[in-house]
């Protein structure tokens, strides 16, 4: 427990309202972001009938733009004069409307788009609305990531904040699974009977009306939650405007890339998001075409996220006692092993394999939860590491670079998803039927790709990320000194 007269104690002291308000921002964000991770890929192929090759290049082009857009937003956060409410939370209000509007526009099928419209026009519309959404999401996410540093400076409270943020994200990711479970209907042939695929299962197709209805409802709820979260969050460290310094942005970015802990956790987060997005997107194909059990969309996410309900009660204490690195590295290794086991069980009877698949997803979810619930605290630890070593702290810039790594994770996911579809010769034309050979390749790729991504993550945590429990304890001591200096030099208010 920190000395009540210390600067850390004076810039901490979170209550239930603070944790709830902080988590609510990610709930609101994930309500719309989960539409991209879970539904958009299949919506593009099944409703807009875009080729996987075009989708892949569109995602890459959007991320190239993010390489310019994200750092600009980060520097804006760090350099503009703070509002009375603070430097970062004001952006929740600015982002709310464009973010939720762009989410609806991505799934809005205007006349002349899709299978009965002009292909080029559909490509242009999809690209414009997707980039609009990405820019709007950046306006929310970079300030939100930076907020953790000024909400509290206590390492224990930041660990709890990370857990609450993860829970908020999980809550925001659940409603889309309901849409995914009810967005399909049996394909009816000319004879009025359901169409049967080569594997003897009834073929189902995504339907537009339940998708756009669900998307619209989620967008409205997201908008309302962002407004509420603005009033629930409080910035305890109040940074002051800094004089403009030529070359400051380049210097800040160079400092970030020279820090081993920041680069390592950014790469880990990139791979984590890539693995999560790959499974959420590709599983919609797997469950629809291979297992013909769309209810598995909801079931697998329940298996993935339910460990949070258990872990939330003891993981922060365990992280303080054992260390964040010490619990996350073995956890991620367990997730990699669970997915690899699924690959080797591919010859099992499908009626049994469904249940084994769910069990292994639960085991994988347990392993990943250790990282998901501590990731944001580990990022803040890395930024603290930079501050105590260099005296430089640019949270907005740091989170813009960190966010760009995560955006690159989206590119990696797009490459994996669409590369897998191309590799298995997925037929995206209206009324298409997938061959048995395609379906077998689909299962192999659905299990092997996550196993590789999670395996690399585990290696980075074990061997590249340097902030062990002992290192973090040392950082807290040095952080107290740095806070004192910043206050006395009139850099911050408390």
Helices and strands as residue ranges (DSSP letters): H 7-10, H 16-34, I 35-40, H 41-46, H 52-79, H 90-106, H 119-151, H 155-182, E 184-186, E 204-206, H 208-232, E 238-239, H 248-257, H 260-285, I 286-290, H 296-305, H 307-311, H 315-322, H 324-344, H 350-372, H 375-390, H 395-423, H 436-463, H 469-488, E 492-493
